[in-house]
Amino acid sequence: MKIAHAMLQSVCLLIALSSLSCGQSIISKPQLTFENEAKAKYRMIFERQFIQCGTSYYSEVTYESYTKDGFNGPPPNKGVDIIELKGVSFSAKSLFLSEADRLNGIQWLGRVVVSYTAGRRYKSDKGWEKWENFDFRPTGYSRINHPVDVQKNTSGLELKRDTFDFEYNSDSAFAKETYKKIDCSSIPK
């Protein structure tokens, strides 16, 4: 009985191996999906303006905002802060690809986003502010986690945004934020 069972296992192994051509491995490499490709590219963009030190990501944000003449609003605001983000992760999802998209050479449509579980801001005159959950909306955080549209076509993967910098200009107000990678040694304790 043991011999018959061992022979059966050997035959099954031979059948499995014979279905592989020379040079093929039983263990296949994971394929780079469009979602993974989009996340990797977005991470590269993020890491041009944010640095990882330990378990946090940091960036220096220079900001300016004011209400234009004739409009009531908050007083002008200008400065340089450091932001710290914890629990940073990147996600991507596929979007509907229409027949027209395919005919126009688009192979994949998607959206990527950077998320974080908590963040805080360092102000030179006040020190570190309290930690806030990822859904907070003070100036400087609100645009980091906005989704970015992505498309893949024959020329490659194209993200609709290649920076976290932000500028808003309307009839009533102006706001601008610029993010800059800093050294871990310059982060206040």
N, C-alpha and C positions, 0 to 999 in steps of 0.2 A: 504494500500500500504506500509506504513512504517513497519507494523508488518510482512508482507511477506518478505520485504528486510532484516529485522533483523533476521528472521528465516533462510533465505538463507545464511547469513553471519555465523550464528551459525552452520549450517550444514557443511559449508565449513571448519570452524575451527575444528569441530569434526573429519572430514575426515583427515585433515592434522595431527591432534594430534594422531589419531588412527594408523597412519603409523609409528609412533615412538614407539620403544620398551621401556620398563621401564628403566629409568636411562639415556636415550638419551636426548640430548639437541637440541633445534631448532638451536641454534648457535653452529657451529662446530669450533673446534680449528684449526688454520692454521697448515698444515702439514709442517714438516721440509724437504724441498727439498734438493737434493744433492747440488744444487747451494748455498743455504743458509748455509748448513753444511760446505761447502768448504770455504765460506766467513768468517764464524765464526772461523774456525780453523786458517785461514790465519791471521785474526785480532789478535788472541792470540799470534801468532808468532811475528807479528809486535809490539805488546805491550810489548813483552819481551825486546825489544831494543829501543823503543820509548816511551816517556811519554807524556800524554796530560796535558797541563797547559792552562787553558782557552780554546780558540778556536784553539790553535796550538798544533802540536806534535813536540817534540825536541829529539835529540839524539847527543851524543858526537861521532864524527868520528875520529879515528886515521888512518892516511894514510901514505903510503910510496910508492914511485915509482922511478925507475931509468932505464937508458938505459945500457945494458950490454957492456962489453969491445968490441971494434971494431965496434960499431954501433953509428951513429950520432943520437942525439935526445936531448930532453930538459934536463936541469940539474936535478940532483937528487932533489926530493921533499919529505919532511917528516914533519909531524906536527899533531896537534890535533885541530880540529875545532868543533863548534856546528852548527847543521843545524836545521832550523825551517821550518815546512811544514804547509800550510793552506789548508783548504778545502779537508781534507783527506777522501777518500771513498774507498770502496772495491766492486769489481764486479766479477761475475763469469759467465761463459757461458759453455754450453754443447758442446762437440765435437762428431764427428761421432763414433759410437760404432759398430764395425764389428762383423760378426758372429764368427770369430776366437776369438775376445775379449770376447764375451759372453761364448764361450766354455771354455775359460781359466779362467772363474770365475769373470771377470770384469763386474760390474753392471752399471758403469757410468764412462765416461771420460770427463774431463773438463779442464778449465784454469781459474785461478784467478789472479787478479792484484790489487795492491793498486795504487790509483791515487791521485793527489793533484792539487789544482788550482794554487798555487804559493809556492815558496820556496826561502830561502836565507841562507847565511852562515856567521857565526861569526868567524873572525880571531882575535886572541889575540893581534896582532900587528896593526890591522887596524879597528877593530870594525865590526859592521854589514855591509855586502855588500847590494847592492840594491836588491829588490825583482825581481824575474824572473818568467816567466810563467812555467807551469808544463812541458813543452817540452824542457827545457834547458838541456845541457849536460856537465856542469863542473864536475870534479871529485867529487864523493860522491853522486851525484844525479842520475846518469844515470842507475844504477842498481836497485834502489829502486822500480821503476815502471815497471820492466820487468815482463812479464807474467810468471806464474808458472803452470806447468802441474800437474793435480790431477787425481787420479783414485780411484774408490770405488769398493772394492771387499768384499768377505765374512769376511776378517779380519779387515775391516774398511776403513777409508778414508786415503789415502797416498798422501802427497804433496811431490813433487820432490825437494823441498828446504825448510829447516827449520830454516834459518837464512838469514839476509841481508848482512852478511859479504861476502867479495869478495876477491879472489886472482887470479892473472893472471901471468903466468910464461911461457915465450917463449924463443927462442934462442936470441932474440934481447932486450927484456924488461921484467921488473918485476913490478907488482903493487899489493898493498894489502890495503884493507879498513876494519876496524872493527868498528861496531856500538855498543854503550853502553848506556843504559838507565841512565839518570841523574835525580837529584832532581830539582823540579821546583825552589827552592830557589837558585840554583847555575846558573841560566840562566841570562846572562848579560842583562842589560836594553838598 
